[in-house]
Amino acid sequence: MEWKGYQPCCRVRALDGAARICPDCGQVLLRCRSFAGCRALLGPLEACPIHVAPRLQLQRGAVLAANLGDRITLPLVLANASGAGGELRLRRLLRMLPGQEPEELTPLWETVRPGEERSFTVETGVLEAGGTSRVSLVLVLATSLGGVDEDYAFATEILLRVRRDETKQIVQNIRVEGGSFAAGASAVVQTGPSVHESWKPADGGPGDAPAPLALERAEAFELRHGIRGYRDEGCRVPSTVELECRGFRADDAPPAGRPFAGGARFAAGRNGRKARADNPTPNDLALRIYRGTGSAVDAERTGRISGRHFELFLQNDRLVLRALGRHGTWHGDAALPAGTEVVLQPGDRIAVLEPATAVPQIAVAMHARGPTVERIVLERRG
């Protein structure tokens, strides 16, 4: 679907927890999973700016200039400016220097609580090129939203001024009368700073105040390094993705729609799709086994399917299955005990009983346009 952005009416209509579409403008309402704490409406692939609010700065006194061949230690502070009370966890820290491979660094801490600051240092290594040198950092941060951990990569760049060696030697013919030099003798005169003299730059040296650094989402890095989305396929699943069920009886399957908007989960199991006194938590997809081609349910075999056997949800722009069934859920040939979560890949198969005898099996297909998956198809086989 084409994303058009929110209108002022959407903010008001989103306060009605039952509304999935703004009745005034028709826009899909994509709430943060923890909407009650932030009231944030998001884009299809956007991080919640209230819950995920890192701030990075150089500490007071940081030196940003040096001589060629020097090393600099950069003192940094990471702050959690979340206004909704969520903690941030630093999963990865990478340093990238020009012409070098990214280097994984190991900080001494992991968690930054709301309103808290944690300090760390980054070594530049030997500065081998004069002029302006760039040190790039990538921080992979995680937070829990609605009980689901989400990882995001943020990048920043620190500019350093590296002074080239300007020491020169000038050979002059001089004449010293009354001295020990003979006429026409040569002498070496050094101009510029001594090679032994510490360079004190006019600018770029120690500062009196902390210097904020711009942190930007590194979406391309996320996809390329498998932090979010499907790296090999080069695509992501947005919360606006359409889900279509094929091969199921009409009463068992929902019409095609966007079930993951607002962080919702898609539930499948033996229980029906309609809420009743004996079915207070209906499924989105009813899983039943029928006798032959008729409408009679095979009660014995269907009874082995749990009332809620598995559920699907989105995490890190990927489709994830969470097994709930007592008699096991199968992902391909692997049995998944209840509580197990697994990322589903295009072409995967799900079985609710042993895969050799299970009916139905469900094939998973994903249809992408460019880097975005627009439709997921769950097709019943057998």
C-alpha positions in Angstrom: 0.0 0.0 0.0 1.1 3.6 -0.6 1.9 5.3 2.6 0.4 8.8 2.8 1.2 9.8 6.4 -1.0 10.9 9.2 -3.5 13.7 9.4 -4.5 15.6 12.6 -7.7 13.5 12.7 -5.6 10.3 13.0 -4.1 11.4 16.4 -7.6 11.8 17.8 -9.1 8.6 16.3 -6.1 6.5 17.5 -7.2 7.1 21.1 -10.0 4.6 20.4 -8.2 1.4 20.9 -10.6 -0.5 18.7 -10.0 1.7 15.6 -7.5 0.3 13.1 -8.4 2.8 10.4 -9.1 6.5 10.8 -12.8 6.8 9.9 -12.2 10.4 8.7 -9.3 10.0 6.3 -9.0 6.2 5.8 -5.4 6.0 7.0 -4.3 2.8 8.7 -3.4 3.6 12.3 0.0 2.0 13.2 0.3 2.5 16.9 3.5 1.8 18.9 3.3 -1.6 20.6 3.4 0.3 23.9 1.0 3.0 22.8 -0.4 3.6 26.2 2.9 4.9 27.4 3.7 7.2 24.4 0.6 7.8 22.2 2.9 7.5 19.2 1.7 6.7 15.7 4.5 5.3 13.5 5.4 4.8 9.9 5.5 1.2 8.6 9.2 0.8 9.4 9.7 3.5 12.0 11.1 3.2 15.5 9.1 4.8 18.2 10.8 8.2 18.9 9.4 8.3 22.5 10.6 4.8 23.6 13.8 4.7 21.4 15.5 8.0 22.2 19.3 7.6 22.5 21.5 10.7 22.9 25.2 10.6 22.3 27.8 13.3 23.1 31.5 13.8 23.6 32.5 14.3 27.1 33.9 17.6 28.4 37.6 18.0 27.4 37.5 15.7 24.4 40.4 16.3 22.0 39.5 16.3 18.4 42.9 17.3 16.9 46.3 15.5 16.8 49.5 15.0 14.9 50.0 12.5 12.1 50.8 9.1 13.7 49.1 9.9 17.0 46.2 8.1 18.6 43.2 9.7 20.3 40.9 8.3 23.0 37.4 9.7 22.5 35.4 9.9 25.7 31.7 9.5 25.0 28.4 9.5 26.9 25.3 7.6 25.9 22.0 8.9 27.5 18.6 7.4 27.4 16.1 10.3 26.8 13.0 8.0 26.6 9.9 9.8 27.8 8.0 6.6 28.3 10.2 4.7 30.8 11.8 2.1 28.6 15.4 1.0 29.1 17.9 0.7 26.2 20.4 -2.2 25.9 23.6 -1.8 23.9 23.9 -5.0 22.0 26.8 -4.1 19.7 29.3 -1.2 19.3 31.3 -1.0 16.1 34.1 1.4 15.1 34.8 2.1 11.4 37.8 4.0 10.2 38.5 5.0 6.5 39.9 2.1 4.6 39.4 -0.4 7.4 36.9 -3.2 8.2 34.4 -2.5 10.9 35.8 -3.4 14.3 33.6 -4.8 17.1 34.2 -3.1 20.4 33.3 -4.4 23.8 31.8 -1.9 26.3 31.9 -2.6 30.0 28.1 -2.2 30.5 24.9 -3.1 28.7 21.8 -1.3 30.0 20.9 2.4 30.1 17.8 3.2 32.1 15.5 6.1 31.4 17.2 9.4 32.3 20.5 7.6 32.9 23.9 8.3 31.2 26.7 5.7 30.7 30.2 6.6 29.6 32.6 4.7 27.4 35.7 5.4 25.3 36.7 4.6 21.7 40.3 4.5 20.5 40.9 5.9 17.1 44.0 3.8 16.3 47.0 5.4 14.6 45.9 8.4 12.5 47.7 7.7 9.2 46.3 10.4 7.0 46.6 14.2 7.4 43.7 16.7 7.1 40.2 15.7 8.2 39.8 12.2 9.4 36.4 10.5 10.1 35.7 8.0 12.9 32.3 6.4 12.3 30.5 4.5 15.1 27.5 2.2 14.9 25.5 1.4 18.0 22.9 -1.4 17.9 20.4 -0.7 20.6 17.5 -2.9 21.8 14.3 -2.1 23.7 11.2 -4.0 24.7 7.9 -2.9 23.2 4.8 -4.7 24.1 6.8 -7.7 25.3 8.8 -7.9 22.0 12.4 -7.0 21.8 13.3 -4.7 18.9 16.8 -3.9 17.7 17.8 -0.7 15.9 21.2 0.5 14.6 22.2 4.1 14.9 25.3 5.7 13.3 27.3 8.8 14.1 30.5 10.4 12.7 33.2 12.2 14.6 35.5 14.5 12.6 39.2 14.8 13.7 41.8 17.3 12.4 45.1 15.6 11.8 48.1 17.9 11.3 50.6 16.8 8.7 54.3 17.1 9.6 55.3 20.5 8.2 58.9 20.4 9.6 61.2 21.6 6.8 64.9 21.9 6.3 66.5 24.7 4.4 70.1 24.5 3.3 71.8 28.0 3.2 75.3 29.1 2.3 76.3 31.5 5.1 79.5 33.3 6.1 80.3 33.7 9.7 83.2 36.1 10.4 85.2 35.4 13.5 83.5 32.1 13.9 84.4 28.5 13.0 82.4 28.4 9.7 84.4 29.0 6.6 83.1 31.1 3.8 80.6 29.2 1.7 80.0 26.5 4.3 76.6 24.9 4.6 74.3 25.0 7.6 71.0 23.3 8.3 68.2 25.6 9.5 64.9 24.1 10.8 61.7 26.0 10.3 58.3 25.3 11.8 57.7 23.5 15.1 60.2 21.1 16.5 59.5 17.4 15.8 59.7 17.0 19.6 57.3 19.9 20.4 53.7 19.0 21.3 51.3 20.6 18.9 48.6 22.7 20.5 46.0 23.4 17.9 44.2 26.7 17.7 40.9 24.9 17.3 39.6 21.4 17.7 41.4 20.9 21.0 39.9 20.3 24.4 36.4 21.8 24.8 34.8 23.2 27.9 31.4 21.8 27.3 30.1 18.4 26.2 29.5 18.2 22.4 26.3 16.5 21.2 26.7 14.1 18.3 24.0 13.4 15.7 22.7 9.9 15.9 20.8 8.7 12.8 19.0 5.4 12.0 21.3 3.2 9.9 18.6 1.3 8.0 21.0 0.1 5.3 23.4 -1.2 7.9 20.5 -3.0 9.7 19.5 -4.9 6.6 23.1 -5.6 5.4 24.1 -7.0 8.7 20.9 -9.0 9.4 19.9 -6.8 12.4 16.5 -6.2 10.8 14.7 -7.7 7.8 15.9 -10.5 5.6 19.5 -10.0 4.7 19.8 -12.6 1.9 16.5 -11.5 0.3 17.3 -7.8 0.8 13.8 -7.0 2.1 11.8 -6.1 5.2 8.3 -6.8 6.4 6.5 -3.6 7.4 3.6 -3.5 9.8 1.3 -2.6 6.8 2.0 -6.0 5.2 -1.1 -7.7 3.9 -1.8 -11.3 5.0 -3.8 -13.7 2.8 -4.9 -17.2 3.7 -5.5 -19.7 0.8 -6.9 -23.2 0.7 -8.8 -22.8 4.0 -12.6 -23.1 4.3 -14.3 -19.7 4.3 -15.5 -20.0 7.9 -12.0 -20.9 9.1 -10.0 -18.1 7.5 -10.2 -14.3 7.6 -10.4 -12.1 4.5 -7.1 -10.7 3.3 -6.1 -7.8 5.6 -3.4 -6.2 7.6 -3.4 -8.0 10.9 -0.1 -6.7 12.2 -0.9 -3.0 12.3 -0.3 -1.6 15.8 1.8 -4.6 16.8 -1.1 -7.1 16.8 -0.6 -10.9 16.7 -2.2 -13.3 14.3 -3.5 -16.4 16.3 -4.2 -19.8 14.9 -5.6 -22.9 16.6 -8.5 -25.3 17.0 -10.9 -22.7 18.5 -13.2 -20.8 16.1 -13.0 -17.3 14.9 -16.1 -16.0 16.7 -16.2 -14.9 20.3 -18.6 -16.8 22.5 -19.0 -17.5 26.1 -17.0 -20.8 25.6 -14.5 -19.1 23.3 -13.6 -15.7 24.9 -10.3 -15.5 22.9 -11.1 -16.4 19.3 -8.5 -17.2 16.8 -7.8 -15.3 13.6 -7.3 -18.6 11.7 -9.2 -21.8 12.8 -7.2 -25.0 12.3 -9.3 -28.1 11.8 -9.1 -31.5 10.2 -12.1 -32.6 8.1 -13.2 -36.1 7.0 -12.5 -36.4 3.4 -14.0 -33.6 1.3 -17.1 -33.2 3.5 -17.9 -30.7 6.2 -17.7 -33.1 9.1 -14.8 -32.3 11.5 -12.5 -35.2 12.4 -13.0 -34.7 16.2 -10.2 -37.1 17.3 -7.5 -35.6 15.2 -8.7 -32.0 15.5 -8.7 -32.5 19.3 -5.0 -32.9 19.2 -4.7 -29.3 17.9 -4.5 -26.8 20.8 -7.2 -24.2 21.2 -4.5 -21.6 20.4 -1.7 -23.6 18.7 0.6 -20.9 17.4 0.7 -17.2 16.7 2.5 -15.0 14.2 3.9 -11.5 14.8 6.5 -9.1 13.5 9.8 -8.6 15.1 12.7 -6.7 13.7 10.9 -6.4 10.3 10.6 -10.2 10.1 7.8 -12.7 10.4 8.1 -14.7 13.6 6.2 -17.9 14.7 5.6 -18.6 18.4 4.7 -22.2 19.2 2.0 -22.7 21.8 0.5 -26.1 21.1 0.8 -28.9 23.7 1.3 -31.6 21.0 4.0 -29.6 19.2 4.3 -27.3 16.3 6.7 -28.2 13.4 8.8 -25.8 11.5 9.9 -27.9 8.5 11.3 -31.1 10.1 12.1 -29.4 13.5 9.7 -29.8 16.4 9.1 -26.6 18.3 8.2 -27.0 22.0 5.6 -24.6 23.4 7.1 -21.2 23.9 9.7 -21.5 21.1 10.0 -18.7 18.7 11.5 -19.0 15.2 11.9 -16.5 12.3 9.9 -17.7 9.2 11.6 -17.6 5.9 9.9 -17.5 2.4 9.1 -21.1 1.4 9.0 -22.4 5.0 6.3 -24.9 6.0 4.4 -25.1 9.3 2.7 -28.3 10.6 0.5 -28.5 13.7 1.1 -32.2 14.2 3.9 -34.5 13.1 4.9 -33.4 9.6 4.7 -36.9 8.1 1.0 -37.2 8.9 -0.1 -33.7 9.6 -3.1 -32.2 7.8 -2.9 -29.4 7.3 0.5 -28.2 6.5 0.9 -24.5 5.9 3.3 -23.1 3.3 4.6 -19.5 3.8 5.2 -17.3 0.8 6.3 -13.6 0.8 5.8 -11.3 -2.1 8.0 -8.2 -2.2 8.2 -5.1 -4.3 11.8 -3.9 -4.1 13.0 -3.9 -0.5 9.5 -4.2 1.0 7.3 -7.3 1.5 3.8 -6.3 0.5 2.0 -9.6 0.9 2.4 -12.7 3.0 0.5 -15.8 1.9 -0.4 -18.7 4.2 -1.5 -21.6 2.0 -3.0 -24.8 3.3 -1.6 -28.0 1.8 -3.7 -31.1 2.3 
